[in-house]
């Protein structure tokens, strides 16, 4: 079992930055992939970014490339999503997720086993 706690959301103006954190506990040695998703009101939960436990591989959705950066602490089970140049359309609840497996298609939310509770990101114009 792995428990995830995501945090770091808040209210920022257009062009601002936030860094989200995802802290894993429990049997943390059992996860291989950590992903980030977001869900806006009335919309489906969509893929944002993902990283492997070793931090050597990262993937991004097209709409965040060049603005968001996913990373992981070297010796801790904490992942980060650095969000820069935020836009109003980035407003959503952001979730971290984890899987014990290698995921050829990291954008598929159904492949993840564990989820954080979500953290609200609001970008004002």
C-alpha positions in Angstrom: 0.0 0.0 0.0 1.1 3.5 -0.9 -0.4 6.7 0.4 0.0 10.0 -1.5 -0.5 13.5 -0.2 -0.4 16.3 -2.7 -0.1 20.0 -1.7 1.2 23.4 -2.9 -1.9 24.7 -4.7 -3.1 28.3 -4.3 -4.2 31.4 -6.1 -1.9 33.2 -8.5 -2.2 35.7 -11.3 -1.6 35.0 -14.9 2.1 34.5 -15.5 2.8 33.4 -12.0 4.3 30.2 -10.6 3.5 27.4 -8.2 5.3 24.3 -7.1 3.1 21.3 -6.2 4.5 18.5 -4.0 3.5 14.8 -3.8 4.7 12.9 -0.7 4.5 9.1 -0.7 4.4 7.0 2.4 3.9 3.3 3.2 5.5 0.8 0.9 7.1 3.5 -1.2 9.6 1.0 -2.7 6.7 -0.6 -4.6 6.0 2.4 -7.0 7.7 2.9 -10.3 5.8 5.8 -11.9 4.4 9.0 -10.5 2.0 11.0 -12.6 0.2 14.3 -12.3 -3.4 14.9 -13.5 -5.8 17.8 -13.3 -9.5 18.2 -13.4 -11.5 21.4 -14.1 -15.2 21.7 -13.2 -17.3 19.9 -15.8 -14.3 18.3 -17.5 -12.6 14.9 -17.5 -9.5 14.4 -15.5 -6.5 14.8 -17.9 -2.9 13.9 -17.9 -0.3 16.6 -17.1 3.1 15.0 -16.5 4.8 11.8 -15.2 8.2 10.7 -13.9 9.8 7.4 -13.0 11.0 6.7 -9.5 14.6 7.1 -10.5 13.9 10.5 -12.1 15.6 9.6 -15.4 12.5 9.8 -17.6 9.7 12.4 -17.8 6.7 12.9 -20.0 4.5 15.9 -20.5 1.1 16.7 -22.0 1.4 19.0 -25.1 -0.4 21.9 -23.4 2.2 22.2 -20.6 5.4 21.6 -22.5 7.8 24.5 -21.9 5.9 25.7 -18.9 5.8 22.8 -16.4 8.6 20.7 -15.0 8.2 17.4 -13.2 10.9 16.2 -10.8 11.6 14.0 -7.8 13.8 14.5 -4.7 17.0 12.4 -5.0 16.7 10.6 -1.7 13.1 11.0 -0.7 9.8 9.8 -1.9 8.6 13.2 -2.9 7.7 14.4 -6.4 7.3 17.9 -7.6 5.5 19.7 -10.4 6.9 23.2 -11.0 4.4 25.3 -12.9 5.5 28.5 -14.5 3.8 31.0 -16.9 0.4 29.9 -15.5 -2.7 30.7 -17.5 -6.4 31.0 -16.4 -7.0 27.7 -18.3 -4.7 25.9 -15.9 -7.2 26.4 -13.2 -8.1 23.0 -11.9 -7.7 20.5 -9.0 -4.4 18.8 -9.5 -3.8 15.2 -8.4 -0.7 13.1 -8.1 -0.8 9.4 -8.7 1.5 6.4 -8.6 1.8 3.0 -10.2 4.1 0.0 -9.2 4.6 -0.7 -12.9 6.3 0.7 -15.9 3.7 2.4 -18.0 4.2 2.5 -21.7 1.2 5.0 -21.8 1.6 7.2 -18.8 -1.3 9.4 -19.8 -3.9 6.7 -19.1 -5.3 7.5 -15.6 -6.7 4.0 -15.3 -3.2 2.6 -15.1 -2.4 4.2 -11.8 -3.1 2.4 -8.5 -2.8 5.2 -5.9 -4.0 8.8 -5.9 -3.6 11.9 -3.8 -6.5 13.9 -2.5 -6.0 16.8 -4.9 -4.9 20.4 -4.5 -6.7 23.4 -6.0 -4.8 25.7 -8.4 -6.6 28.9 -9.4 -5.1 31.4 -11.9 -6.7 34.8 -12.2 -6.6 37.0 -15.2 
